[in-house]
């Protein structure tokens, strides 16, 4: 499977990154895991 996807971070602005940074500090989780959990919660898994 060789599909190309655009990198989602290119759509994140400074406010988004600040929120992710604060949540990373609060939850002690990497930002990539926070994004994955948000996607799973929003779209189901």
C-alpha positions in Angstrom: 0.0 0.0 0.0 1.7 3.1 -1.2 -0.6 6.0 -0.7 0.5 9.6 -0.2 -1.3 11.8 2.3 -0.7 15.4 3.0 0.9 16.0 6.4 -1.8 17.3 8.8 0.6 19.6 10.7 0.7 21.9 7.6 -2.9 22.9 8.5 -2.2 23.6 12.2 -1.8 27.2 13.2 0.0 28.7 16.2 -3.1 28.5 18.4 -3.5 24.8 17.6 0.1 24.0 18.4 0.0 25.9 21.6 -3.1 23.9 22.7 -1.4 20.7 21.8 1.7 21.7 23.7 -0.3 22.5 26.8 -2.1 19.2 26.6 1.1 17.4 26.1 2.5 18.9 29.3 -0.8 18.2 31.2 -1.3 14.6 30.0 2.4 13.6 29.6 1.7 12.2 26.2 3.4 13.0 22.9 1.6 15.3 20.5 1.3 12.6 17.9 -0.6 10.4 20.4 -2.9 13.3 21.3 -3.8 13.8 17.7 -4.4 10.0 17.2 -6.7 9.9 20.2 -8.6 12.9 19.0 -9.1 11.4 15.6 -10.2 8.1 17.1 -12.6 9.9 19.5 -14.1 12.0 16.7 -14.3 9.5 13.9 -14.5 6.2 15.9 -12.3 3.2 16.0 
